[in-house]
Amino acid sequence: MEKSSIIINSIMFLVIAIPLAFLVIYTTQGEKRVKKKVIKLCRASGVNLSVFDITGNVVLGLDSVSKKLVVSNRKQLENDFQIIDLPTLKDCRVKTVKLTSKTTDWVGLELVGTDYNKEVAFYAEDDEDNPSTDSQICIQQALKWEKIIKPLLKAS
């Protein structure tokens, strides 16, 4: 009886542990590949990232020395790769769109420039491909980036 329960428990553990280990390895390898591509694109543009983050499909990087913000999409790195010169911005703020008092439809950063506005979406309810599924986590990430970017706007 003891041997059979040990065998069954071992099999159940492996059935659960192997897919979880695969998921963790696959996710971290994907993020490393994205980071390498972004760093390569930044070097070609003369940007040296001091802060880098991936939240869902949003890829953000910051060169605090030259005051440049790198924005891209994880799935279309080369096509959506954009470098924003922070001294050209007037303001950076977190923007949320709520359907009801309990339902958040969109979360992102609004970058207000002298002649343009750019919205960086951290969370969109209708985006099925976005791995980020919790709007509250995305709000926290957007607030974190707002705190990183705002002092660079004031210092310029």
Long-range contacts (C-beta under 8 A, 24 or more apart in sequence): 34-59, 34-74, 34-77, 37-77, 37-78, 38-70, 38-72, 38-77, 38-81, 41-70, 41-72, 41-77, 41-78, 41-81, 42-70, 42-83, 45-83, 47-83, 51-148, 53-141, 53-145, 55-122, 55-132, 55-138, 55-141, 56-122, 56-123, 56-130, 56-131, 56-132, 56-138, 57-127, 57-129, 57-130, 57-131, 57-132, 58-120, 58-121, 58-122, 60-120, 60-145, 62-148, 62-149, 62-152, 64-152, 67-152, 67-155, 67-156, 69-111, 69-149, 71-118, 71-120, 75-129, 82-118, 84-111, 84-118, 86-149, 86-152, 86-153, 86-156, 87-153, 87-156, 88-113, 88-114, 89-113, 89-149, 89-153, 90-114, 90-153, 91-153, 92-145, 92-146, 92-149, 92-150, 92-153, 93-146, 94-139, 94-142, 94-143, 94-146, 95-119, 96-139, 99-125, 104-135, 104-136, 104-139, 107-135, 107-138, 107-139, 107-142, 108-142, 109-142, 109-145, 109-146, 109-149
